[in-house]
Amino acid sequence: MSPAAAGEIRGPDRFRALWQRCLVEGARDDSEKIHQRLLDGYDEPQRHYHTLAHIEQCMAMFDQCKSLASNPEALELAVWFHDVIFEPGSPDNEARSAELYLDLSDGVHDAATRGLVKRLIMATLHDGSSLEDSDAVYMVDIDLSSFGSSWEAFLQDSKNLRRESAHLSDAEYFQKKTDFQSCLLEKERFYLSDYFAERLEAQARSNLARYFELIKQQQ
């Protein structure tokens, strides 16, 4: 991502415009305060991978495929909010992130938008649930898009993810990690959408194969 794009995420203008497009008539606009809440969340000290840099990566991918989305506003809101609550090892980060969005959007976004954003956030559990339409598929692929980065970027992401799980031993962490990634690789396609499969599938599989070999060497 270019510095200009990164600045676009940290600055308030893009989020404010998105939030305002979704406001129901007569609703109060607290978009700048909400944007600051998002920045504060992604800047928390326990984060090493689930930071604003991850949202920047996801937003760059969203910008590439947004013309294919049925509801691009809801999809973009889900990208902004999907990791805003993050406690290492907690099983309900996604649910709490969705609840924060619902709290902040209560009375200012319509019910259909709110329900869809919640479902898109919950799709990032990556358990196969909430995949009821193409926008949920894009959300899952956007969240996993960093697997298809260059090997150097993928390896740095892997190190950052390990830092977020300092409460686990190496044996526990790498077993959990390889179980999840092996499950993804066993699927016919790592990426669910044609758009991401065509662009990132080969690199993602190559990265994971190299990573598994690296783990074996360290054991």
C-alpha positions, 0 to 999 in steps of 0.5 A: 500500500502506498503512503497516500493510501495509508494516510487516507485510512488514518485521516478522517475523510474517507471514513466520515464520507462512508458513515455519512452515506449510510446515515438515515434521514435526520440522524446525528453524525458522530463519524469523526469520534467513531473514526478516532475510536477505531484508530485507538483500537487498532493502535492498542499495544497488545497488537502486532498483526491486527493493527491499522496496517491490517486494515490498510491491507484489507482496504486496498483489497476492498478498493480493488473488488468493490465494484463487484460487491452488492453492498459496498458500503456495508462491506467497507464498514465491515472491513473497518470494524472487523478487528476493532476489538482484539484480546489475544486468545479471546474467542469472541473478538469478532462478536464483540467487534460486531456488537461495537458497530451495532452500538455505534450505529444504533438509530443512525444506520438502517436495520438492513445495513446493520444486520449485514455488517454484523454478518460480514464481520462474523464471517471472519471467524473463518468457520464457514458460517455467515457465507450467505452471499457474495459479499460475505465471500469477498469479506473472507477473502479480503481478510485472508488476502495477506496470505497471498502477499510476497514471501517476505511480507507473509513471513513478517505477518507470521512473526507478528501473529506469533507475538500476539500469542505470547501466552501459548508455547511454541508447540501449542501455537504452531499446532494451532496455526498449522491446523487452521492453515492445513484446513484452508489448504485442503479446500479445493480453493484457498480463496472463495471468490474468482477474483481473489483466487485468480490473483492470490491463490498460487502465491498463498499456497506457495507461502504456506508450503514454505512456512510449513517447511520452516516450522518443521526445521524449527521443531 
